[in-house]
Amino acid sequence: MSFDPNLLHNNGHTGFANGTGVGMRETGVVEKLLTSYGFIQCSERQARLFFHCSQYNGNLQELKIGDDVEFEVSLDRRTGKPIAVKLVKIKPEVLPEERISGQVVSAIPSHLDGKSAPGQVPTGSVCYERNGEVFYLTYTPDDVDGNSHLETGDKVSFYMDTNKHTGAVSARNIVLVKKNQARYQGVVCATKEAFGFIERGDVVKEIFFHYSEFKGDLEALQAGDDVEFTIKERNGKEVATDVRLLPQGTVIFEDISIEHFEGTVTKVIPKVPSKNQNDPLPGRITAKINVNEKDLLFGEKDTKSKVTLLEGDHVRFNISTDRRDKLERATNIDILPDTFLFTKESREMDMLSAQRNHAVRIKKLPKGTVSFHTQSEQRFFGVVEKEAMAPSANKTPSPTKAKEGKEAEDGVIAYEDCGVKLTLLYHVKDLDSGMLPQQGDKVEFSISEVKRTGQQSAVSIKIMNRTVNSKRLIGFIATLKDNFGFIETANHDQEIFFHYSEVCGDVDNMELGDTVEYTMSKGKGNKVSAEKVTKVAPGKEGSEDVSVNVFVGKVIRPLRSVDPSQTEYQGLIEYCEDGKSVNICRMSLCLTWLFFTWSTPLLSTGSTKAQTYPFGIVSMANKADCLQKSEMVKFQLCTVTQTGQKMACNVVPQRRALVECVKDQFGFITYEVGESKKLFFHVKEVQDGLELQTGDEVEFSVIFNQRTGKCSACNVRRVSEGQKQVATPRPDRLVNRLKSITLDDASAPRLVIVRQPRGPDNSKGFSVERKPRQPGVVD
């Protein structure tokens, strides 16, 4: 292409439509450069101008694409289009640049490094920090100095470069400062006293590490944990450093197939490995996979059911492929049921026991499949000739008690079968109920026979009726201590001592008021105690005639369990008649009930002597409640079947007192129990989840703690709320004084700042704007 400079003209115009006048100089960047012409991208406006190389003032060999040039705009006479003329290369102003330190965030992929894909240039990114903020810049392979290959995490230094056309900022002249150490992953496979080993996730190899290189809680490190680490060489050997924990499941060594395969065991794992055997996968399985016969390895951990594998066994398995070396092995190996048909093995059923015979190929059966006994469906009747003794249930024997726990003894039952008199042994565990049969009792039972020995015994024993001369007595648990207790007799007038070693059954299942059966015996010093204590269900012995009327009374004597100093076991309640035996302030509590009791023939209104009624542990509505002397109660009357005596029953205390104080999770009630003037309670004992305040009136029960020997309140119920504390108002003189003060009042009190306050971050002053306060106004 030829160009004639004489063709340039301005056609008499003084300017162009875009506002650029003739003779004015513009700047731009060489966008395209060919042999004799090129194109310039204007910097001040969106325009692309043609230029001829003859218009360049300088050495054309030094002009390159991207160079900044200055030029004038003229018109091509032939085409009438604007073109650039009188080109001059602008020398860039050399300014001192700051080299910035940063880090590679995203490296250019190795397969693209130095190569330009069609239509795009591969880029990476680096970052640097300024004033606590992180900035990111892009870079291309041409921006890296030297032949350095950058990777993510490498420390680098660079200059910042701004594209004049787009304004985009990028990094150039990047120099590698420090190569980032590669991080590897693995699983801790062994831990010793001061060091351990890691199975690497990249190669089939173990690597040593010292505990000083572990960054974290060493107590939490254990075999099987996933970790990452750096490899360094020390004394010519590779060791793991900077070891850190990874989330469980991060490191995966193998991929297990979903599909199941079947094969035959050709080589088993030796029971006793030889000294020269280092193969961790000594077993072999032959299987047909994709029409081809294939031998697969397996080890001890690959069997699913832990069954002993033998050569020729037909098995089912999955294939595991190691990601590191692509080694395939059989895993989740399970023996197929048809194996025993081919091997002709005999199967036996038994329970695991310590025997000399060696059992192999053990298969777990459902519980109850194996039975050592056979039990007759027919029921037999017999008479107890010898009583069975239960083993001692004494968990904490008394150090002063000479007799230790007794061993279990078998009992004997005599019966007739087809006119022949026979005897059978029986055990306490074979009784249908917790009640022990006595000598002479008639019982019903079944016969159990041991399969291996043929020995017979009586089971499922049920007592039909007691003998007339039975010495078994009925009583009620009155007190439970650490290793002994007391039983209230059936007449409710005495208590009998018993030791936990004499209890037939679990002592922990016994509670106050439970009905028990026992036998009387005399020990050293003719002291009476109970033996063969057995818990029984409440029967007719515990049922007594209870009146419908409800009375009000006062406790004049508590039970001996509450006051051990008294000689009598029973407590006494005095009936409140005509208000003579109670305080006047309590009269209102009795009036309602006296309306009913005046018409009751049991209580004589003409008697001047106050009537009293005994009560025992079974008389209490709440057996754990400790009735104190002088407490007001409500009760009913019942008749003791054995003696015909009237006694109190369904006794409910009428306690009311004020809350003295509440402290977080506990509090105290103003109530006298023994020598203490106040009663402890826990907030969990407050009913309906209410929050008690000082001065509230409450009702409650008193229980005795056998371990600490102290009483506390339970079942606390608020009856009425106490008076709320009202905040005392400000005095009028102070309010009037505040209202009269103004900010301009010189006589008003002033605050002088002696020292400016400092915040937690050592900053001065207040962070919240202070607002002027109006005098006399309370926020």
Secondary structure, 3 states (H helix, E strand, C coil): CCCCHHHEECCCCCECCCCCECCCEEEEEEEEECCCEEEEEECCCCCEEEEEHHHECCCHHHCCCCCEEEEEEEEECCCCCEEEEEEEECCCCCCCCCCEEEEEEECCCCCCCCCCCCCCCCCEEEEEEECCEEEEEEECHHHECCCCCCCCCCEEEEEEEECCCCCCEEEEEEEEEECCCCEEEEEEEEECCCEEEEEECCCCCEEEEEHHHECCCHHHCCCCCEEEEEEEEECCEEEEEEEEECCCCCCCCEEECCCCEEEEEEECCCCCCCCCCCCCCCEEEEEEECCEEEEEEECHHHECCCCCCCCCCEEEEEEEEECCCCCEEEEEEEECCCHHHHHCCCCCCCCCCCCCCCCCCCCCCCCCCCCCEEECCCCEEEEEEECCECCCCCCCCCCCCCCCCCCCECEEEEEEECCEEEEEEECHHHECCCCCCCCCCEEEEEEEEECCCCCEEEEEEEEEECCCCCCCEEEEEEEECCCEEEEEECCCCCEEEEEHHHECCCHHHCCCCCEEEEEEEECHHHCEEEEEEEECCCCHHHCCEECCCCEEEEEEECCCCCCCCCCCCCEEEEECCCCCCCCHHHHHHHHHHHHHHCCCCCCCCCCCCCCEEEECHHHECCCCECCCCCCEEEEEEEECCCCCCEEEEEEEECCCEEEEEEECCEEEECCCECCECCEEEEHHHEHHHCCCCCCCEEEEEEEECCCCCCEEEEEEEEEECCCCCCCCCCCHHHHHHHHHCCCCCCCCCCCCCCCCCECCCCCECCCCCCCCCCCCCCC
